[in-house]
Amino acid sequence: MGKDRLDKRRHGRRWRTCRGAQEPKKIQLANTKKWRIQPALGSSSVRPLYIWVIWCEISVQISGKVSNDNAQKFKDDDGNNKTHLGAVDTDTFTGLTYAYTEGRTQITGTLRPTGLHNVCSTGWHIKRTITCNHFDNETLAKSVTNHDDTSDDWMLDLDPDSGGSAGKIYDLDPPGCSANLSGTTINHTSEAYNNFTQWIEWDYNTTSTRCSDNAVWSYEARADVDEAVGNKRVPLNRLSLKHMTIPANAHYAAR
């Protein structure tokens, strides 16, 4: 059997060869596959060379449950809801400790072609940037644009073989409101407006190379703890699979 090699590689959006300069070219995602090249030396055949055209499909899930083959789970609850996805708050969801509201999200990277995880089992990264405005009692507490927001290790499952996933990697993210005060603390009112952009990279030698499209999502929330429990206390708590228009000013006046 020939030995799989990645010396000569095509990526989903560009391709490179070991010899000669080539212009970047786009190829169809359907063409991600394992190519078998059979060299010959005179009348004698030598070991075949395999070229992998690789890519990673990225998707965002904002409802349902964390995938069974995701090795990570949410940690900030009483243990009964560690796999719950979606917008939640402390008034209706038992055991939250990270923030008063959360937008629990799972990002999935599916390696292409099938079987790639047998060759490239390490070196995967799921990256994220954030653009946001956060307010606490009308004061602008945080404002950044395209700032690195890549998850901590406990939220990442970058082993494409973990849990029998056979070619999938995962990221969990629970953005919260208040995003800046400790735990579930709210200073009268709090607001969080966030746009996220995610993508996947793979380490080729010492260079981390992008190998997915962008996936975008957003989370926005408002909380007013001076109100009674109900819709007025948490009037806004929403996840979306598109970016939002981030307000420049707070909804609530200072108290």
C-alpha positions in Angstrom: 0.0 0.0 0.0 1.2 3.5 -0.8 1.9 5.8 2.1 -0.4 8.9 2.4 1.6 12.1 2.1 0.8 15.7 2.3 4.0 17.1 0.7 1.9 18.3 -2.2 -1.4 19.7 -1.1 -4.5 21.5 -2.5 -6.7 23.5 -0.1 -10.3 24.2 -0.6 -9.7 27.8 -1.9 -6.2 27.6 -3.2 -3.6 25.0 -4.2 0.2 24.7 -3.9 2.8 22.4 -5.4 6.2 21.5 -4.3 7.8 22.6 -7.6 7.2 25.8 -9.6 5.1 28.9 -8.9 1.4 28.6 -9.4 -1.4 31.1 -9.3 -4.0 30.6 -6.6 -7.1 28.9 -8.0 -10.5 28.2 -6.7 -12.0 24.7 -6.8 -15.4 23.4 -5.9 -16.0 22.0 -2.4 -17.2 18.8 -4.0 -13.7 18.3 -5.3 -12.2 17.8 -1.8 -10.9 14.3 -2.1 -7.9 12.0 -2.0 -6.1 11.8 -5.3 -3.9 8.8 -6.1 -0.8 9.5 -8.3 1.1 6.5 -9.6 4.6 7.5 -10.7 6.7 5.2 -12.9 10.4 4.8 -13.4 10.9 3.4 -16.8 8.9 0.2 -16.9 8.9 -0.1 -13.1 6.2 1.3 -10.8 7.1 2.9 -7.6 5.0 3.6 -4.5 2.0 5.8 -5.3 1.7 9.3 -4.0 -1.6 10.5 -2.4 -2.6 14.2 -2.7 -5.4 15.4 -0.4 -7.6 18.3 -1.4 -8.8 19.5 2.0 -11.4 21.9 3.4 -13.5 22.2 6.4 -17.2 23.0 6.5 -18.2 25.3 9.4 -21.6 25.6 10.9 -23.2 27.4 13.9 -26.0 25.8 16.1 -28.0 28.1 18.4 -30.8 25.6 19.5 -31.1 22.0 20.5 -28.4 20.1 22.3 -24.6 19.9 22.3 -23.6 17.0 20.0 -23.0 13.7 21.7 -19.6 13.3 20.2 -18.5 16.7 21.5 -16.1 16.0 24.4 -16.9 19.4 26.0 -20.0 20.5 27.8 -21.2 23.8 29.5 -20.0 23.9 33.1 -21.9 26.8 34.7 -25.1 25.1 35.8 -26.4 22.5 38.3 -25.5 19.6 36.0 -28.9 19.0 34.5 -28.5 21.3 31.6 -24.9 21.1 30.5 -25.9 20.3 26.9 -28.6 22.9 26.4 -28.1 25.4 23.5 -30.0 28.7 23.0 -30.7 31.9 24.9 -31.2 31.3 28.6 -31.4 33.4 31.8 -31.1 32.9 35.6 -34.8 33.5 36.2 -35.9 30.5 34.0 -32.9 28.3 33.8 -31.5 26.6 36.9 -27.9 26.9 38.0 -26.4 29.6 35.8 -23.3 31.2 37.3 -21.4 32.7 34.3 -23.8 35.6 33.7 -27.3 36.6 34.2 -28.2 35.7 30.6 -26.3 33.5 28.2 -26.4 32.8 24.5 -25.2 29.2 24.4 -23.8 28.3 21.0 -22.0 25.3 19.3 -19.7 25.7 16.3 -19.0 22.6 14.3 -16.2 22.0 11.8 -16.6 19.0 9.5 -13.4 17.9 7.8 -13.4 17.2 4.1 -13.0 14.8 2.5 -14.3 11.9 4.5 -11.3 10.1 6.2 -9.1 13.2 6.5 -9.1 12.8 10.3 -7.1 9.6 9.8 -4.3 11.7 8.2 -4.6 15.1 9.9 -5.7 14.3 13.5 -4.0 17.3 15.1 -3.2 20.9 14.4 -6.8 22.1 14.0 -8.0 25.5 15.4 -11.4 27.2 15.6 -10.9 30.9 15.6 -13.3 33.7 16.6 -13.4 37.5 16.6 -15.9 39.8 18.3 -17.3 43.2 17.5 -19.4 44.6 20.4 -20.7 47.3 22.7 -21.5 46.4 26.3 -23.2 48.7 28.7 -23.6 48.5 32.5 -26.1 51.0 34.0 -25.7 53.1 30.8 -21.9 53.2 31.0 -20.1 51.8 28.0 -18.1 49.0 29.7 -16.5 47.4 26.5 -16.3 48.3 22.9 -14.1 46.5 20.4 -14.0 45.8 16.7 -12.8 42.5 15.2 -11.0 41.6 18.5 -9.7 38.1 19.0 -12.2 36.1 21.0 -11.0 32.5 20.5 -12.4 30.2 23.1 -10.5 28.8 26.1 -9.4 25.2 26.0 -12.3 24.0 28.1 -14.8 25.0 25.4 -12.8 23.4 22.5 -12.9 19.9 21.2 -10.2 19.9 18.5 -9.7 16.2 18.3 -11.6 15.0 15.2 -11.7 11.4 16.6 -13.1 12.2 20.1 -16.3 10.6 21.1 -16.5 8.7 17.8 -17.0 11.9 15.8 -14.9 10.6 12.9 -14.0 14.0 11.4 -15.7 16.7 13.4 -14.3 19.4 15.7 -16.2 21.7 18.1 -16.3 25.0 19.9 -18.8 26.1 22.6 -19.4 29.7 23.4 -21.9 31.2 26.0 -21.6 35.0 25.6 -23.4 36.6 28.6 -25.0 39.8 30.0 -23.5 41.4 31.9 -20.4 40.6 29.9 -18.2 42.5 32.2 -19.4 42.2 35.8 -18.6 39.0 37.8 -21.0 36.1 37.7 -24.7 37.0 37.6 -24.2 40.5 39.0 -26.3 43.3 37.3 -25.8 47.0 38.3 -29.5 48.0 37.8 -29.3 47.4 34.0 -27.0 45.7 31.6 -26.8 45.4 27.8 -24.7 43.2 25.5 -24.6 43.6 21.7 -22.2 41.2 20.0 -21.3 40.2 16.4 -19.1 37.1 16.0 -17.1 35.7 13.1 -15.6 32.2 13.2 -13.4 30.2 10.9 -11.1 27.1 11.0 -7.3 26.9 10.5 -5.0 23.9 10.2 -1.2 23.8 11.0 0.8 23.1 7.9 4.4 22.8 9.1 4.8 25.9 11.3 2.1 28.0 9.5 -1.5 28.0 10.5 -3.5 28.1 7.3 -7.2 29.0 6.9 -9.2 26.2 5.5 -12.9 27.2 5.9 -15.2 30.0 5.0 -16.4 32.5 7.6 -19.4 31.7 9.8 -21.2 34.6 11.4 -23.6 34.9 14.3 -24.7 37.4 16.9 -26.0 37.7 20.5 -27.9 40.5 22.1 -29.4 40.8 25.5 -30.8 43.4 28.0 -31.5 42.9 31.7 -33.2 45.2 34.2 -33.1 43.6 37.7 -35.1 46.5 39.2 -38.1 45.0 37.4 -40.0 42.0 38.7 -39.2 38.6 37.2 -40.7 38.3 33.7 -40.5 39.9 30.3 -39.6 43.3 31.7 -36.7 42.0 33.6 -35.2 40.3 30.6 -36.9 41.9 27.6 -34.2 40.9 25.1 -32.2 37.7 25.0 -31.6 36.6 21.4 -29.2 34.6 19.2 -29.1 34.9 15.4 -27.2 33.3 12.5 -26.4 36.7 11.0 -24.8 39.9 12.2 -26.8 42.7 13.8 -26.6 46.5 13.8 -24.8 47.3 17.1 -26.3 50.4 18.8 -23.9 53.1 19.7 -25.8 54.1 22.8 -27.4 52.3 25.7 -31.1 51.6 25.8 -31.4 52.3 29.5 -30.6 55.6 31.3 -28.4 55.5 34.3 -30.0 55.0 37.8 
